[in-house]
Every structure is written in C-alpha cells, then in structure tokens.
Amino acid sequence: MNPLNALQGVFQSPTLHAAAWGLVSTFLLCVLLVITKRWHGALTMDFTDGVQKFHTAPTPRVGGVPIVLGLIVAWAKTPPDVKEMLTPILFAGMPAFLFGVAEDITKRVGVIPVLANVNAGNDLAELIRTERVGQVCESYQLDELESRSLALLDAVEVDTQMSGRCVQLFNRQFSSEQAVRQIVTALSA
C-alpha cells in the first residue's frame, strides 16, 4: 500500500466523517450563539469583573452547549463499536456539563470548601490542611470519608472565614490569570 492509498483510507473512515460532522456542528452552533447573543444575552452574558473573569468584553458563558451538542452529533454519526465506547464517557461528563450550564445561567460562581479523597502524602492534602479550606481523606476507607464529610459540614457552620480562604487560595493559585502567568513563564524560560 502506498502513502496515497493509506491517506485515502483515513479520509474514508466513518469515524473521521462522524468527527467532521461534530466539528462542523460545533462551529456552526458557536457562530449561532455569538450572532444571537442579543436575544439570550440577559441570561448568558459574562461581564468582565469578578471571579474567573479574563475577557475584555462581555462574552456568552454557555459555549459548552455547542461543544456538547457537537459531541452528540458526532456520537450519533459514529459506527456502533465507537458509539459503544463513547456512550459511557458522554454520560460520565453530563453532570459536570449540566452543573456548568446551571452555573452559566445563574451566574452563581462559587468557590466552596474542599472534600478530597487522595493518595497518602499527596501535595493537595497538605495544601488543603495548611490553607484550612476543607477536609482530606487519605485512606480510601468509606467510614473515614464519611467522618471527614461530617467534619466539613460542622466546620462550614462554625468557621465563617473558610469560604473567604477558599476564594483567596483560588485567586492565588488556581485562577485563569495565574494559569496564564504560569504558561507565559514556562514558555519564556
């Protein structure tokens, strides 16, 4: 088989056709989202001030909707064997997508205390403890995780500063601005 035949075989792949359908669908839906922002903007526009803000002009917050709809179009066009593999992945991502859309529409972006179940000795465990922003379970034991959950609920009621520490930690280490700084530093080194 020569390289031309191999390339032709790739472009005749039903999976690639499905991916192309998803790509085109996502692109067109994103363009439609931007064109129609004057109608849905009251619900979906993100302004430039606040947590997780880095745009310089008001921007639609619901950009994930066209992406997921494009994934669904691609999923519908894929061969059965690929569809069987993608279905659990799509279902697993749906809760994050749905909560993200709810956050986008309500504009209630919250930084909340952390309940983490991590490997023993994980750096995140030390960070959560040092910053006093939540509870950590390092044993993978259900009873300890339950105990940590209850301790977190108690701490949230008693420690009125915990939410503020969560916001400060987010802004200091996990904000989009901080991520951009880290990327620029790494690229300029």
C-alpha positions in Angstrom: 0.0 0.0 0.0 1.4 3.4 -0.9 1.1 6.5 1.2 -1.6 8.0 -1.0 -3.8 4.9 -0.6 -3.3 5.0 3.1 -4.2 8.7 3.3 -7.3 8.0 1.2 -8.3 5.2 3.5 -8.1 7.5 6.5 -10.3 10.1 4.8 -12.9 7.4 4.0 -13.1 6.4 7.7 -16.7 6.5 9.1 -15.2 7.7 12.4 -13.5 10.6 10.7 -16.7 11.5 9.0 -18.5 11.5 12.4 -15.8 13.7 13.8 -16.2 16.1 10.9 -19.9 16.3 11.5 -19.2 17.1 15.1 -16.7 19.7 14.3 -18.9 21.5 11.7 -21.9 21.3 14.1 -19.9 22.8 17.0 -18.5 25.5 14.8 -21.9 26.5 13.4 -23.6 26.4 16.8 -20.8 28.6 18.2 -21.3 31.1 15.4 -25.1 31.0 16.0 -24.5 31.6 19.7 -22.5 34.7 19.1 -24.9 36.0 16.4 -27.9 35.6 18.7 -26.3 36.9 21.9 -28.6 40.0 21.9 -31.6 37.7 22.4 -30.1 35.4 25.1 -27.5 37.8 26.5 -29.5 38.8 29.5 -29.3 35.2 30.7 -26.0 34.1 29.3 -23.5 37.0 29.0 -20.5 37.1 31.2 -19.1 40.5 32.1 -15.5 41.4 32.8 -15.4 41.7 36.6 -15.4 39.0 39.2 -14.1 35.5 39.8 -12.9 33.5 36.8 -13.1 36.6 34.5 -10.4 37.3 31.9 -12.4 38.5 28.8 -12.1 42.2 27.9 -15.6 42.4 26.5 -18.9 40.8 27.5 -18.9 37.1 26.3 -21.5 34.4 26.2 -21.0 32.0 29.1 -22.7 29.0 27.5 -20.0 28.0 25.0 -20.1 24.5 26.4 -23.6 23.9 24.9 -22.4 23.9 21.3 -19.5 21.7 22.2 -21.7 19.1 23.8 -24.3 19.3 21.0 -21.4 18.8 18.5 -20.3 15.7 20.5 -23.8 14.3 20.5 -24.0 14.8 16.7 -20.6 13.1 16.3 -21.7 10.3 18.6 -24.9 9.8 16.5 -22.9 9.5 13.3 -20.2 7.1 14.7 -20.1 3.4 13.9 -21.7 1.1 16.6 -18.4 -0.1 18.0 -17.2 3.5 18.6 -20.6 4.6 19.9 -20.4 1.8 22.4 -17.1 3.1 23.7 -18.2 6.8 23.7 -21.6 6.4 25.4 -20.3 5.9 29.0 -17.8 8.7 28.5 -20.6 11.1 27.4 -22.8 10.0 30.3 -20.0 10.4 32.8 -19.4 14.0 31.6 -23.1 15.0 31.7 -23.3 16.0 35.4 -20.3 18.4 35.0 -21.9 19.8 31.9 -25.3 20.3 33.4 -24.0 21.9 36.6 -21.8 24.1 34.4 -24.7 25.3 32.3 -26.7 25.9 35.5 -23.7 28.0 36.8 -23.5 29.8 33.5 -27.2 30.8 33.5 -27.5 31.6 37.2 -24.1 33.3 37.2 -23.5 32.0 40.7 -19.9 31.1 40.6 -18.9 29.8 44.0 -15.6 28.7 45.5 -16.6 26.2 48.1 -14.7 24.2 50.8 -13.0 21.1 49.6 -13.7 17.4 50.5 -10.9 15.4 48.9 -10.1 11.7 48.8 -6.4 11.4 47.7 -3.4 9.2 47.9 -1.5 9.3 51.1 1.2 12.0 51.0 -0.4 13.9 48.1 0.6 17.6 47.9 -3.1 18.6 47.7 -3.7 17.1 51.1 -1.1 19.3 52.7 -2.3 22.4 50.8 -5.9 21.8 52.0 -4.8 21.4 55.6 -2.4 24.3 55.6 -4.8 26.7 54.0 -7.7 25.4 56.1 -10.1 25.1 53.2 -11.6 21.7 53.7 -11.1 18.1 54.8 -8.9 15.4 53.4 -9.2 11.6 53.5 -6.1 9.7 52.5 -7.1 6.1 53.4 -9.8 5.3 50.9 -11.9 4.0 53.8 -15.6 4.8 53.5 -16.0 5.4 57.2 -13.2 7.9 57.3 -14.6 9.7 54.2 -17.9 9.9 55.9 -16.3 11.2 59.1 -14.4 13.9 57.1 -17.7 14.8 55.3 -19.4 15.4 58.6 -16.4 17.3 60.0 -16.5 19.6 56.9 -20.2 20.2 57.4 -19.5 21.2 61.0 -16.5 23.3 60.1 -18.5 25.3 57.5 -21.1 26.2 60.1 -18.5 27.2 62.7 -15.7 28.7 60.6 -17.2 31.8 58.9 -13.8 32.6 57.3 -13.5 29.3 55.4 -15.2 30.5 52.3 -13.0 33.6 52.1 -9.9 31.5 52.5 -11.2 29.3 49.6 -11.6 32.4 47.4 -8.1 33.7 48.3 -6.5 30.3 47.6 -8.3 30.1 44.3 -7.2 33.6 43.2 -3.7 33.0 44.4 -3.0 29.6 42.8 -5.9 28.4 40.5 -7.3 31.4 38.8 -7.2 31.8 35.0 -4.8 34.8 35.5 -2.4 32.6 37.5 -2.6 29.9 34.9 -1.7 32.4 32.1 1.2 33.7 34.2 2.5 30.1 34.7 2.2 29.3 31.0 3.9 32.6 29.9 6.7 31.9 32.5 7.2 28.4 31.2 7.2 29.5 27.5 9.6 32.3 28.1 12.1 30.2 30.1 
